[in-house]
């Protein structure tokens, strides 16, 4: 028995020793002069407020920029002038048209058992209510599945209220499940005979702000008036419903327009040796219109432009081209990213990244590379490590504005931002410049500058492992 114990112990010790002596994963080597430039860029970004100036100028000079609007057109003009002033190359607008939507009135109130105003936001794509609005009894469901399972008789003639809460997470993963009700309440409730939809706002705050977002513009013909309800007012409805029936009056006036102008703004840091090999950095210019569109997505515009500006100012450009995509009409279904993907399908994109999750600190670097390219991922992360950025997995998602190029097979990366507080502000009247921390914004710009330069001044190939799936829309 003793001999068996000692034999087993020997096996364990041998395995432990083997694990301790296993070689570390390989890390690609970058030339010394490239690494010195990376250090200079990192320090320059951490001590430069030009990125903050960019977002400040955008949200104060232009303000909110709903897709297809005159304000979005002014934002394109602003972007072209700003990029040319910063001496980018090939600055241009690539136009396309969309079906635009806007609200002109959004009001709701409890009419019984008490009289109270409700803070709501019409959801993008919602039709107007009939003249004079709709007034009906509320029927509450804790989630979309409960509505789907309800008998038609429980819904017919009522205003459906989906009271699902969103979970706060660092990576924003709580959004994916919570946001489904925004588009599916209308077609589901309409099929059961409802007269309108209200949903608890898709957000993590408890304030009296409603969260905007794309809603019931569905291919199956949903036409039910739909609005989001502030978390505080959702709580009020829930409490009242526990005591008895509640009636609500709701009025929405909205406008749809066919063939509204939109477009993407493109600019480049032209590569010195391989200009046809493109490192793509994307963010979107449009926003919803209750706030200023600061964190969503003026911050992203500032981050990628601020990073590329520092590289563009270097005495010698990197070998490959760094291209900025300031996409239009992202908020209504990624129209700008789709237009870019179709127009530039034949070009050689080395890698793509997107900034569209606010401006809080980047904490991880994720990739979607071929297995043989993972040493390059580790090399990039080593240069990002002084910024407090860890190596994530090889399952990067990308984002809406690079979804089409991802589908085209382009390798992508995620510079993962801390989203713990992002959905407190997202799509609300509180999405203003005050939501941006300048120090954390500088860390983002430094990270994008390090990543973009290191990739652009290399000959590294990150070819994807498999055909990519479409990106998740955020």
Buried (B, 14 or more C-beta within 10 A) or exposed (E): EEEEEEEEEEEEEEEEEEEEEEEEEEBBEBEEEBBEBBEBBBEBBBEBEBBBEBBBBBBEEBBBBBBBBEBBBBBBEBBBEBBEEBEBBEBEBBEBBBBBBBBEEBBBBBBBEEEEEBBBBBBBBBBBBEEEBBBBBBBBBEBBEEBEEBEEEBBEEBBBBBBBBBEBBBBBEBBBEBBBBBBBBBBBBBBBEBBBBBBBBBBBBEBEBBBBBBBBBBEEEBBBBBBBBBBBBBBBBBEBBEEEEBBBBBBBBBEBEEEBBBBBBBBBBBBBEBBEBBBBBBBBBBBBBBBBBBBBBBBBBBBBBBBBBBBBEBEEBBBBBBBBBBBBBBBBBBBBBBBBBEBBBEBEBBBBBBBBBBBBBBBBBBBBBBEEBBBBBBBBBBBBEBBEBEBBEBEBBBBBBBBBBBBBEBBBBBBBBBBBBBBBBBBBBBBBBEBBBEEBBBBBBBBBBBBBBBBBBBEBBBEBEEEBEEBBBB
